[in-house]
Amino acid sequence: MTLQTGTHQFTGRILGLGFDEGTRIVVGRWTRSPYGDFTDVMVERRDGHRILLAPTQEIADTVAALYTFDEAQVVPVEAATRGRVLTLTAGPLGLSATIGERTAIGKALSMVPSALSSRAWWARVTDPIAQALLRGVSTRGTTANGLPATYGATDVHAVTDATATWDGSDLGALVPVSPPVRFGFGSTPPEPSLTALTTTIEVPEPDPLTGVIDCWGVGPLRDKQAREQDEAAEVSQEARAARAEGADGLLPTPLSDAKREGELPR
């Protein structure tokens, strides 16, 4: 885990593309992030093999912890935009995409203030809408290593044309991103698109006993288990005392029974 305790945001654009050969590609172009300006690429091949292409080892380690891949490669990643055409080279991948007009969803999203769209509660509001309208899309969930994360989209443009090669082989015509990619809790929209968004990731405080960042909420679970153990010990102690005093065969009501009967707070 290279992200420290706190709230971390990655702001930029993601390009989601499918190709007739079966490969689906997600390009992240991040202009503001804990690592500055960078571009990374997630590729799912037609056989389901998932590959991360990242420009540095640090970025590869972080992204591979947050998402799920079968392979991670650290390679030079070069991206440029000229007019409406985005070009990219990243290791075995070469890509060119033409960006079209804003979609109907993009027009609706562009009216939402960016300060609002990046809030976690807003992602809770938009998540069922996104899932209903866009197959595979979700705006909130949990990263591969258990951290709460949200996607706050602010704009969407259609992609009208794209070409790509992998190790020099043509990937074929542009098609929808189908089936949805399986890197994280949500895919890109099915139709090829460029989405402006902010990804927000919450990293909790380290566990006070172990110093380990408690991604899966084990700390609260351990606290609950400790309370239950204390309660069990208290019940056991009272039961022993009751047996010692029960010479006449009449035992007082155990503490556990009292709690079950609602006489004492839990």
Backbone as a ProteinNet text record, in pm:
[ID]
protein_1_A
[PRIMARY]
MTLQTGTHQFTGRILGLGFDEGTRIVVGRWTRSPYGDFTDVMVERRDGHRILLAPTQEIADTVAALYTFDEAQVVPVEAATRGRVLTLTAGPLGLSATIGERTAIGKALSMVPSALSSRAWWARVTDPIAQALLRGVSTRGTTANGLPATYGATDVHAVTDATATWDGSDLGALVPVSPPVRFGFGSTPPEPSLTALTTTIEVPEPDPLTGVIDCWGVGPLRDKQAREQDEAAEVSQEARAARAEGADGLLPTPLSDAKREGELPR
[TERTIARY]
85.5	0	88.7	83.3	164.7	83.3	-48.8	-131.8	-139.5	-116.8	-118.8	-260.7	-276.5	-407.3	-463.1	-591.1	-655.7	-740.8	-785.5	-867.4	-780	-783.9	-700.9	-790	-762.2	-843.3	-756.9	-809.7	-748.1	-847.5	-809.4	-898.5	-843.2	-927.7	-884	-991.9	-952	-1045.5	-1010.6	-1114.7	-1091.4	-1153.7	-1077.5	-1119	-1150	-1273.6	-1313.7	-1344	-1274.5	-1287.3	-1296.9	-1374.9	-1377.2	-1337.6	-1280.3	-1237.4	-1286.6	-1307	-1367.4	-1288.7	-1159.2	-1075.8	-1110	-1175.8	-1215.5	-1147.3	-1044.6	-972.8	-1051.3	-1058.7	-1117.2	-1008.9	-1013.2	-904.8	-963.4	-902.5	-938	-811	-810.5	-696.7	-732.8	-650.6	-671.2	-569.4	-617.7	-528.5	-557	-467.9	-491.2	-409.1	-478.9	-410	-379.4	-458.2	-432.8	-445.7	-340.2	-340	-229.3	-224	-111.6	23.5	23.5	148.2	164.8	88	96	22.9	70.5	9.2	66.9	-19.6	29.4	-83.2	-44	-139.1	-109.2	-213.6	-198.1	-303	-283.3	-371.6	-406.2	-535.2	-582.5	-634	-586.6	-621.4	-677.4	-793.3	-844.6	-850.3	-769.3	-762.9	-885.9	-904.9	-1025.4	-1037.4	-922.4	-927.3	-947.2	-967.8	-990.1	-864.8	-747.8	-621.9	-617.5	-595.2	-599.6	-458.6	-425.1	-288.4	-292.1	-204	-183.9	-56.3	-65.4	50.9	67.6	176.7	196.2	333.9	346.1	471.9	582.4	548.5	650	612.7	710.7	684.7	592.2	609.3	525.2	378.2	352.6	215.2	163	246.2	204.2	165.2	244.4	215.6	83.5	60.8	-61.9	-184.6	-180.8	-296.6	-323.9	-218	-235.6	-293.5	-274.1	-335.4	-483.2	-519.4	-657.4	-747.1	-688.2	-764	-705.7	-768.6	-728.1	-671.8	-549.5	-483.1	-416.4	-394.5	-316.1	-169.2	-142.8	-5.8	6.9	121.3	148.9	283.4	284.6	407.5	439	564.3	611.3	675.2	612.5	656.4	642.3	713.5	689.2	546.2	475.4	338.1	335.4	309.4	307.8	170.1	105.8	-27	-27	-100.1	-109.9	-245.6	-295.9	-422.7	-399.2	-439.7	-431.5	-570.7	-630.7	-768.9	-857.8	-928.5	-1017	-955.3	-829.3	-765.1	-668.1	-688.3	-598.9	-514.3	-382.7	-292.6	-216.7	-183	-115.4	-27.4	89.7	174.8	210.9	203.4	235.5	281.6	412.6	464	410.1	338.8	289.2	169.3	113.4	-10.9	15.1	-49.2	-55.8	-202.2	-240.8	-383.8	-404.8	-515.1	-559.7	-711.6	-766.3	-912	-957.7	-1072	-1131.8	-1248.4	-1243.6	-1344.6	-1456.2	-1580.2	-1695.2	-1766.2	-1895.1	-1973.4	-2008.8	-2047.5	-2095	-2223.5	-2234	-2353.2	-2464.9	-2584.6	-2696.2	-2664.6	-2602.8	-2563.4	-2456.3	-2366.1	-2262.7	-2321.1	-2425	-2489.8	-2551.7	-2614.3	-2673.7	-2565.9	-2456.9	-2350	-2279.7	-2267.8	-2195.2	-2265.8	-2393.7	-2467.6	-2451	-2388.1	-2366.3	-2235	-2233.9	-2108	-2004.6	-1880.1	-1776.3	-1754.6	-1774.2	-1758.8	-1862	-1977.5	-2082.3	-2057	-2014.3	-2000.4	-1893.6	-1799.6	-1692.6	-1725.2	-1844.5	-1882.9	-1929.6	-1894.1	-1930.2	-2081.5	-2155.2	-2300.3	-2365.5	-2305.5	-2358.9	-2342.7	-2230.4	-2209.7	-2314.6	-2356.8	-2462.2	-2594.6	-2618.3	-2741.5	-2738.6	-2624.1	-2616.3	-2592.4	-2544.4	-2508.5	-2624.4	-2743.5	-2852.7	-2896.2	-2884.3	-2919.3	-2820.2	-2690	-2586.7	-2602.6	-2630.6	-2645.5	-2767	-2872.8	-2993.5	-2974.2	-2897.6	-2883.4	-2767.1	-2660.6	-2537	-2490	-2495.8	-2457.8	-2313.3	-2293.7	-2160.3	-2105.7	-2174.6	-2123.5	-2170.8	-2081	-2114.3	-2033.1	-2091.3	-2021.9	-1965.2	-1989.7	-1928.7	-1907.4	-1808.4	-1778.7	-1655.1	-1588.8	-1471	-1357	-1237.8	-1121.1	-1081.7	-987.7	-943.3	-885.4	-826.9	-769.3	-859	-988	-1085.1	-1110	-1066.2	-1085.7	-1214	-1291.1	-1409	-1367.8	-1436.9	-1402.1	-1528.2	-1521.3	-1633.1	-1581.2	-1668.8	-1641	-1740.1	-1690	-1775.8	-1756.1	-1843.6	-1831.5	-1888.1	-1823.4	-1868.2	-1897.3	-1861.9	-1885.9	-1859.6	-1925.3	-1901.6	-1908.2	-1808.5	-1808.4	-1801.6	-1869.7	-1864.9	-1730	-1689.4	-1572.8	-1626.7	-1594.6	-1653.6	-1569.9	-1440.2	-1354.3	-1229.9	-1174.7	-1051.5	-984.2	-852.3	-772.8	-672.3	-633.9	-536.4	-461.1	-337.4	-255.6	-197.2	-173.3	-109.4	5.1	125.7	245	242.7	193.1	190.5	70.9	-13.8	-132	-253.8	-325.4	-444.5	-554.1	-618.9	-725	-862.8	-871.2	-997.9	-1077.8	-1204.6	-1291.9	-1334.1	-1370	-1420.5	-1559.4	-1579.3	-1708.1	-1735.2	-1857	-1885.1	-1792.9	-1780.3	-1702.7	-1790.6	-1786.8	-1874.8	-1803.6	-1800.8	-1859.1	-1785.3	-1845.4	-1778.9	-1642.1	-1548.9	-1415.8	-1424.5	-1325.8	-1330.9	-1209.4	-1175	-1061.8	-1103.1	-1222.9	-1267.5	-1416.9	-1476.5	-1619.2	-1709.7	-1655.2	-1737.4	-1660.8	-1733.3	-1674.1	-1692.4	-1633.2	-1664.3	-1800.4	-1862.9	-1989.2	-1972.7	-2079.3	-2068.5	-2027.6	-2085.8	-2050.5	-1913.6	-1826.8	-1695	-1707.7	-1631.5	-1651.8	-1529.4	-1528	-1428.2	-1503.7	-1476.9	-1550.2	-1459	-1500.8	-1429.2	-1479.9	-1388.4	-1432.2	-1324.8	-1368.9	-1278.3	-1300.2	-1192.9	-1196.6	-1149.4	-1229.6	-1196	-1177.1	-1064.8	-1031.7	-1001.5	-1065.3	-1046.7	-955.7	-846.3	-755.3	-770.6	-811.6	-837	-709.5	-727.5	-616.1	-556.1	-424.1	-364.9	-420.6	-424.9	-468.8	-375.3	-428	-341.3	-255	-295.8	-218.4	-111	-145.3	-51.9	18.3	-38.4	16.7	-19.3	-103.3	-143.4	-269.8	-275.1	-396.1	-505.4	-616.8	-724.1	-824	-789	-872	-1010.1	-1017.4	-1141.3	-1223.4	-1189.2	-1269.2	-1248.8	-1130	-1103	-1094.8	-1050.4	-1041	-1173.9	-1280.7	-1412	-1458.8	-1427.8	-1467.5	-1395.1	-1264.7	-1189.9	-1244.2	-1280.5	-1339.8	-1468.8	-1552.3	-1677.4	-1649.4	-1550.6	-1516.8	-1465.3	-1386.7	-1335	-1448.7	-1548.3	-1662.2	-1741	-1757.3	-1830	-1754.4	-1620.4	-1541.3	-1551.8	-1549.4	-1564.5	-1700.8	-1803.8	-1938.6	-1948.7	-1887.2	-1890.2	-1818.4	-1704.9	-1631.6	-1714.1	-1786.5	-1870.7	-1983.3	-2045.2	-2152.3	-2099	-1981	-1922.4	-1889.4	-1835.7	-1801.7	-1926.3	-2034.8	-2157.5	-2217.5	-2206.1	-2259.1	-2184.2	-2051.6	-1974	-2013	-2031.6	-2071.3	-2209.1	-2299	-2434.1	-2431.8	-2345.5	-2338	-2283.9	-2187.6	-2130.2	-2232.2	-2326.5	-2426.5	-2554.6	-2560.9	-2687.6	-2703.7	-2669.8	-2682.3	-2826.4	-2923.6	-3063.7	-3125.2	-3040.6	-3089	-3156.4	-3166	-3228.2	-3118.1	-3097.5	-2993.8	-3053.2	-2986.8	-3035	-3026.9	-3105.3	-3105.9	-2970.2	-2904.7	-2774.2	-2783.8	-2670.5	-2665.4	-2705	-2664.3	-2697.5	-2847.3	-2921	-3066.2	-3128.7	-3074.7	-3128.3	-3113.5	-3000	-2980.2	-3074.8	-3094	-3186	-3328.3	-3364	-3497.8	-3513	-3407.4	-3416.4	-3407.4	-3366.9	-3358.9	-3233	-3130	-3002.7	-2963.7	-2892.1	-2845.1	-2738.6	-2734.8	-2632.3	-2501.2
-119.6	0	123.9	203.6	323.9	449.7	443	557.1	563.1	681.3	697.2	725.7	725.3	751.4	885.4	886.5	1009.7	987.6	1099.6	1097.3	1129.2	1044.1	1061.8	1069.7	1168.4	1187.2	1184.1	1115.7	1110	1175.7	1290.6	1364.9	1363	1329.8	1325.1	1269.9	1188.5	1129.7	983.9	902.9	763	735.7	667	630.4	481.4	445.7	305.7	261.5	156.4	110.7	-40.7	-90.9	-232.3	-250.5	-366.7	-393.3	-530.4	-541.5	-660.3	-787.5	-777.3	-893.8	-949.8	-867.7	-912.2	-839.7	-762	-687.3	-562.8	-535.8	-411.5	-332.5	-200.6	-114.8	1.4	32.5	150.7	231.5	354.4	444.6	549.9	565.4	671.1	781.7	902.9	1019.4	1111.5	1109.1	1178.2	1304.9	1418.4	1547.6	1590.5	1541.3	1568.9	1437.9	1403.1	1278.1	1283.4	1187	1181.8	1166.3	1126.3	1106.9	1209.4	1317.1	1418.3	1376.3	1426.5	1399.2	1268.6	1170.9	1046.2	977.2	882.1	800.1	653.2	575.2	430.8	362.6	235.5	162.2	27.2	-7.1	-138.9	-209.6	-331.3	-406.8	-542.1	-577.2	-713.3	-779.3	-882.6	-952.6	-1040.5	-1091.3	-1167.4	-1294.9	-1347.6	-1467.7	-1435.3	-1304	-1263.7	-1223.9	-1236.5	-1199.7	-1048.2	-1002.8	-860.1	-807.5	-700.1	-646.8	-498.6	-459.1	-318.1	-269.5	-156.6	-89	42.8	56.6	174.3	234.9	368.3	434.5	421.6	391.5	375.6	257.8	205.9	94.8	137.4	261.1	309.3	314.6	367.5	372.9	232.1	145	7.2	-60.9	-41.4	-104	-54.5	77.8	135.4	88.6	99.7	62.5	-87.6	-169.3	-313.9	-353.8	-269.2	-296.2	-258.6	-156.2	-107.5	-185.8	-240.3	-313.6	-454.6	-535.7	-675.4	-699.6	-753.2	-783.6	-920.3	-979.5	-1101.8	-1072.5	-949.2	-912.3	-760.8	-711.2	-567.4	-543.8	-448.2	-414.2	-267	-237.7	-99.2	-66.4	23.4	55.8	206.5	263	403.4	419.9	518.3	545.9	689.5	705.2	837.1	861.9	971.7	1006.9	1152.6	1181.3	1318.5	1337.6	1460.9	1495.8	1610.4	1588.3	1692.7	1710.4	1824.8	1844.7	1744.6	1663.5	1561	1421.8	1410.2	1279.1	1257	1147	1106.7	990.7	1002.2	893.3	847.5	718.4	662.3	545.8	538.6	419.8	378.9	248.9	196.6	52	31.6	-103.8	-168.1	-280.5	-350.4	-283.2	-179.9	-119	9.3	20.3	145.8	177.9	304.9	337.7	478.2	494.4	626	629.7	736.3	746	887.2	892.8	1021.9	1049.3	1165.2	1201.3	1280.2	1238.3	1302.3	1399.7	1414.6	1512.6	1462.1	1555.7	1522.5	1441.1	1336.4	1251.5	1315.4	1255.6	1306.2	1296.7	1186.2	1172.6	1275.1	1299	1399.6	1537.7	1572.5	1703	1715.5	1606.2	1609.5	1622.1	1545.5	1548.8	1683.5	1748.6	1876.5	1986.8	1966.2	2066.8	2047.8	1937.1	1911.9	1976.5	2060.8	2121.8	2014.6	2036.5	1936.3	1911	2013.7	1995.3	1897.7	1891.7	1799.1	1658.6	1648.8	1517.9	1431.1	1492.3	1413.5	1371.1	1408.1	1370.6	1225.2	1157.8	1016	996.8	1088.1	1071.1	1088.5	1171.1	1188.7	1059.3	989.9	861.8	760.4	766.8	676.2	705.5	833.6	872.9	827.4	846.2	820.2	673.5	594.8	456.3	374.2	373.4	293.8	345.2	475.8	532.2	484.1	491.5	447.6	300	217.7	74.5	44	125.3	103	144.9	252.2	307.5	248.1	209	168.7	33.9	-66.4	-201.4	-204.8	-260	-277.5	-157.7	-42	80.7	92.6	130.2	157.1	276.3	360.1	480.8	471.3	360.6	341.6	193.2	163.1	24	13.3	-100.8	-130	-171.9	-119.9	-156.6	-301	-352	-490.4	-515.3	-412.3	-429.6	-373.8	-355.6	-327.9	-184.1	-88.6	52.7	104.5	187.5	247.3	346.3	339.1	424.3	469.6	589.7	641.8	700.7	698.3	762.1	876.8	998.4	1113.7	1166.6	1126	1168.1	1308.1	1387	1523.1	1549.2	1454.8	1475.7	1344.5	1326.9	1209.7	1251.6	1214.6	1234.2	1099.4	1087.6	965	953.7	831.6	804.5	755.3	824.5	793.8	697.9	689.8	599.7	569.7	450.6	414.7	298.4	297.2	184.3	150.6	22.8	-18.7	-140.7	-152.2	-269.6	-321.6	-453	-516.8	-602.9	-566.8	-632.9	-632	-520.9	-503.9	-563.2	-638.9	-700.1	-610.8	-589.8	-505.3	-569.7	-489.9	-540.3	-531.6	-479.5	-478.1	-351.4	-358.1	-240.4	-205.4	-79.1	-31.1	-89.1	-145.8	-203.6	-165.2	-191.9	-162.9	-239.8	-187.3	-252.5	-361.9	-478.3	-588.7	-721.6	-808.6	-789.3	-681.2	-633.1	-529.5	-576.9	-483.3	-517.1	-554.7	-631	-688.1	-647.5	-520	-474.3	-436.4	-381	-333.2	-352.1	-269.9	-287.2	-232.2	-158.6	-104.3	-96.3	-108.6	-98.9	42.8	69.1	191.8	174.3	281.2	265.9	170.4	98.9	3.8	68.9	184.9	252.1	318.2	306.4	369.2	517.3	561.6	697.2	748.4	879.7	948	1015.6	974.9	1023.3	1105.3	1227.5	1309.9	1274.3	1253.6	1210.2	1233	1221.1	1218.2	1088	1011.7	890.2	924.7	893.6	923.4	792.8	783.2	662.7	702.6	635	662.8	556.7	602.2	511	535.5	434.5	454.7	469.1	504.1	513	373.8	365.7	235.2	180.3	48.7	-15.8	24	68.5	115.4	4.3	-120.8	-231.3	-282.1	-293.8	-354.5	-252.5	-129.5	-31.9	-58.6	-159.9	-197.2	-121.6	-73.5	-7.3	-112	-87.1	-185.5	-170	-223.8	-204.2	-267.5	-382.5	-459.1	-441.4	-342.5	-319.9	-425.4	-487.2	-590.6	-531.3	-404.8	-340.4	-336.9	-282.1	-284.4	-425.5	-521.6	-659.3	-712	-681.4	-726.1	-662.5	-534	-467.4	-536.5	-572.3	-641.8	-777.2	-849.4	-979.1	-965	-858.8	-836.7	-807.8	-728.5	-700.2	-827.4	-910.6	-1035.8	-1128.5	-1130	-1213	-1163.5	-1029.5	-973.3	-1009.1	-1000.1	-1032.7	-1180	-1266.7	-1409.8	-1439.9	-1372	-1393	-1347.1	-1233.6	-1182.3	-1279.9	-1334.2	-1432.3	-1557	-1603.8	-1723.3	-1702.5	-1583.4	-1553.5	-1551.7	-1491.1	-1487.1	-1625	-1708.3	-1843.2	-1923.7	-1909.2	-1979.6	-1934.8	-1802.5	-1750.1	-1802.4	-1812.5	-1860.5	-2005.8	-2086.6	-2226.9	-2241.1	-2154.9	-2161.1	-2123.8	-2035.1	-1990	-2072	-2166.5	-2235.3	-2362.6	-2361.3	-2481.7	-2528	-2435.2	-2474.8	-2513.6	-2515.1	-2557.1	-2447.9	-2327.2	-2215.8	-2122.7	-2115.5	-2030.6	-1900.5	-1788.1	-1660.3	-1659.1	-1571.4	-1560.2	-1514.1	-1586.5	-1544	-1410.6	-1342.4	-1213.4	-1229.4	-1341.3	-1359.8	-1368.5	-1434	-1442.6	-1305.6	-1227.4	-1092.6	-1009.5	-1023.2	-946	-993	-1125.9	-1176.3	-1127.7	-1111.7	-1067.5	-917.3	-845.7	-701.5	-623.1	-686.9	-614.6	-530.9	-569.4	-497.1	-454.7	-342.3	-301	-397.9	-416.6	-503.2	-427.4
0	0	0	-107.1	-114.4	-85.3	-91.5	-52.9	98.7	154.8	299.2	348.3	480.8	540.2	493.1	456.6	413.1	289.7	231.1	110.3	-10.1	-110.8	-230.1	-352.9	-437.8	-557.3	-682.3	-784.8	-916.5	-1012.3	-1068	-1156.7	-1298.8	-1393.5	-1532.1	-1621.7	-1718.8	-1814.2	-1837.4	-1857.3	-1893.2	-2029.2	-2110.5	-2246	-2245.5	-2278.8	-2282.1	-2423.8	-2470.4	-2608.2	-2614.8	-2710.5	-2743.3	-2888.3	-2918.3	-3055.5	-3100.5	-3231.3	-3289.8	-3258.1	-3240	-3206.7	-3069.1	-2983.9	-2851.1	-2737.7	-2767.1	-2663.4	-2623.6	-2493.6	-2442	-2369.2	-2384.7	-2334	-2256	-2142.1	-2063	-2040.6	-2090.5	-2073.7	-1969.5	-1868.6	-1769.8	-1789.4	-1816.9	-1830.9	-1712.5	-1613.4	-1486.5	-1480.4	-1472.2	-1467.1	-1324	-1227.4	-1085.3	-1008.6	-934.7	-860.7	-755.6	-665.2	-570	-638.5	-767.4	-841.2	-953.1	-946.3	-1049.4	-1176	-1288.9	-1419.1	-1474.6	-1504.2	-1563.4	-1640.8	-1722	-1799	-1773.2	-1748.3	-1737	-1823.8	-1850	-1941.2	-1879.5	-1885.3	-1844.5	-1969.2	-1989.8	-2110.3	-2069	-2122.5	-2105.4	-2242.5	-2257.2	-2384.4	-2404.3	-2522.9	-2554.4	-2472.9	-2421.7	-2338.4	-2190.9	-2157.7	-2020.2	-1945.8	-2005.9	-1940.7	-1923.5	-1799.6	-1767.3	-1741.8	-1812.5	-1810.5	-1774.2	-1683.9	-1650.2	-1717.8	-1785.4	-1843.1	-1769.1	-1693.3	-1608	-1633.5	-1616.6	-1651.1	-1546.2	-1420.6	-1315.9	-1226.6	-1152.4	-1062.1	-948.8	-898.8	-789.8	-832	-950.5	-1001	-1026.5	-1081.3	-1105.3	-975.1	-869.4	-740.1	-682.6	-691.8	-636.5	-713.9	-845.7	-927.6	-916.9	-912	-901	-765.8	-662.7	-532.2	-531.7	-609	-610	-705.1	-812.2	-912.9	-928.7	-1011.5	-1026.5	-1166.1	-1169.9	-1296.6	-1287.3	-1402.6	-1411.2	-1436.2	-1480.3	-1516.4	-1511.8	-1465.4	-1466	-1534.5	-1627.9	-1698.9	-1676.3	-1644.4	-1636	-1769.4	-1844.6	-1980	-2002.3	-2098.1	-2133	-2185.2	-2130.9	-2174.9	-2225.7	-2353.7	-2416.8	-2476.3	-2434.6	-2486.1	-2528.4	-2636.3	-2685.3	-2751	-2743.8	-2808.2	-2905.5	-3030.7	-3133.2	-3191.6	-3159.8	-3200.4	-3130.2	-3207.1	-3150.5	-3152.9	-3186.9	-3199	-3084.5	-3013	-2905.4	-2953.7	-2939.2	-2975.7	-2852.3	-2850.6	-2733.7	-2775.7	-2713.2	-2722.5	-2580.4	-2554.1	-2421.5	-2437.2	-2439.8	-2455.9	-2582	-2571.9	-2691.4	-2757.4	-2693.4	-2742.1	-2819.2	-2935	-3008.9	-3034.1	-3017.3	-3022.4	-3075.9	-3149.9	-3194.6	-3185.6	-3126.7	-3109.6	-3144.3	-3213.1	-3248.5	-3154.2	-3089.3	-2989.9	-3057.6	-3033.3	-3095	-3002.5	-3023.2	-2948.9	-2808.7	-2725.3	-2590.6	-2601.4	-2521.3	-2523	-2439.7	-2447.8	-2367.4	-2218.7	-2177.2	-2036.7	-2002.2	-2096	-2073.1	-2052.3	-2127.4	-2111.5	-1973	-1925.9	-1792.1	-1684.6	-1699.8	-1600.3	-1596.2	-1711.4	-1717.1	-1639.6	-1607.3	-1530.1	-1378.7	-1338	-1195.1	-1153.4	-1050	-1004.4	-969.4	-1010.1	-986.1	-837.5	-755.1	-610.5	-555.8	-619.7	-577.7	-631.1	-755.9	-820.1	-755.5	-683.5	-621	-478.4	-428.4	-291.9	-286.5	-177.7	-163.7	-161.4	-94.4	-85.8	-222.9	-308	-443.2	-523.9	-503.3	-570.8	-527	-400	-353.5	-423.3	-452.2	-521.3	-667.3	-733.3	-877.1	-910.8	-814.6	-844.7	-901.9	-839.4	-898.2	-1035.2	-1057	-1187.7	-1293.1	-1258.9	-1352.8	-1386.4	-1285.7	-1309.7	-1397.1	-1381.8	-1461.3	-1606.6	-1628.3	-1763.1	-1841.1	-1771.2	-1838.1	-1785.2	-1867.2	-1824.6	-1774.3	-1655	-1599.1	-1525.2	-1533.4	-1472.2	-1328	-1239.3	-1099.6	-1053.7	-969.1	-925.4	-784.2	-716.2	-584.3	-559	-477.4	-447.7	-361.8	-371.8	-290.6	-381.3	-355.1	-435	-406.8	-485.1	-468.7	-330.5	-268.1	-135	-24.3	-55.7	49	85.2	4.5	35.1	-30.6	40.1	-22.7	-131.6	-246	-359.6	-431.1	-489.9	-568.4	-699.3	-800.5	-928.3	-945.5	-960.2	-983	-1123.8	-1215.8	-1355.8	-1374.5	-1461.1	-1487.5	-1635.5	-1723.2	-1866.7	-1940	-2053.9	-2139	-2285.1	-2361.9	-2506.7	-2576.3	-2688	-2766.6	-2837.1	-2863.9	-2949	-3082.8	-3189	-3319.5	-3402.8	-3372.3	-3449.6	-3366.8	-3385.3	-3314.4	-3384.1	-3377.8	-3424.7	-3315.9	-3311.2	-3210.1	-3260.1	-3213.2	-3241.9	-3111.1	-3107.5	-2992	-3046.1	-3007.8	-3063.1	-3215.8	-3271	-3415.6	-3485.6	-3414.9	-3476.8	-3461.7	-3570.3	-3569.7	-3484.5	-3398.5	-3311.7	-3375.8	-3496.8	-3568.7	-3547.4	-3586.2	-3583.3	-3440.8	-3422.5	-3294.1	-3267.7	-3146.5	-3107.5	-2962.3	-2912.4	-2770.8	-2676.1	-2555	-2449	-2390.1	-2453.9	-2415.6	-2440.9	-2337.1	-2204	-2125.5	-2015.3	-1935.3	-1886.9	-1874.9	-1823.5	-1675.2	-1627.3	-1493.1	-1408.8	-1413.4	-1333.2	-1191.3	-1177.3	-1047.6	-1031.5	-943.2	-914.2	-1023	-1119.8	-1226.6	-1357.5	-1468.3	-1600.9	-1655.1	-1771.2	-1844.3	-1911.1	-1961	-2034.5	-2152.2	-2188.9	-2300.2	-2432.4	-2461.6	-2585.8	-2572.7	-2672.1	-2664.5	-2630.9	-2531.5	-2481.9	-2408.2	-2390	-2308.1	-2193.9	-2071	-1954.4	-1865.3	-1832.1	-1734.6	-1595.6	-1501.5	-1369	-1264.3	-1138.5	-1024.3	-949.6	-934	-852.7	-713.2	-612.8	-473.3	-397.2	-327.1	-250.2	-106.8	-13.5	129.5	190.9	252.1	322.3	471.9	550.7	693.1	774.8	901.7	994.8	1017.2	1041	1073.1	1204.1	1215.3	1337.6	1452.6	1566.7	1676.5	1736.3	1721.2	1778.8	1684	1556.1	1460.2	1371.6	1360.3	1267.7	1123.4	1100.2	964.6	925.5	801.9	752.2	737.4	805.2	818.6	704.2	585.6	467.2	480.5	544.7	544.3	670.9	757.1	876.8	983.3	986.3	1085.6	1225.1	1236	1366.9	1440	1381	1444.8	1476.4	1388.5	1414.8	1539	1550.3	1667.1	1794.4	1787.5	1904.5	1946.9	1849.3	1879.9	1944.3	1888.9	1946.6	2089.6	2115.2	2250.2	2347.2	2305.1	2391.8	2421.7	2319.3	2340.2	2435	2424.3	2514.7	2658.3	2676.7	2811.4	2869.4	2785.6	2831.7	2869.9	2786.5	2816.8	2947.4	2970.7	3095.2	3214.8	3197.9	3306.1	3337.4	3233.5	3252.9	3322.5	3277.5	3336.8	3484	3514.1	3653.5	3740.5	3694.2	3773.5	3789.4	3683.5	3693	3798.6	3803.7	3905.7	4045.2	4060	4190.5	4229.4	4131.2	4159.2	4203.6	4135.2	4175.5	4317.4	4353.4	4487.9	4593.6	4559.9	4657	4649.4	4557.7	4532.2	4611	4738.5	4820.7	4831.7	4829.2	4841.8	4707	4602	4470.5	4391.5	4445.2	4372.8	4326	4199.5	4143.2	4094.3	4118.9	4066.2	3913.5	3851	3704.2	3655.7	3565.3	3514.3	3440.7	3436.8	3366.8	3220.8	3158.4	3017	2996.2	3088.4	3076.8	3091.6	3185	3205.7	3080.1	3013.9	2890.9	2781.3	2773.2	2670.9	2696.9	2826.6	2861.4	2852.8	2815.3	2796.3	2924.7	3034.9	3161.4	3173.1	3098.9	3102.7	2962.7	2950.7	2816.6	2768	2634.3	2576.2	2561.4
[MASK]
++++++++++++++++++++++++++++++++++++++++++++++++++++++++++++++++++++++++++++++++++++++++++++++++++++++++++++++++++++++++++++++++++++++++++++++++++++++++++++++++++++++++++++++++++++++++++++++++++++++++++++++++++++++++++++++++++++++++++++++++++++++++++++++++++++++++++

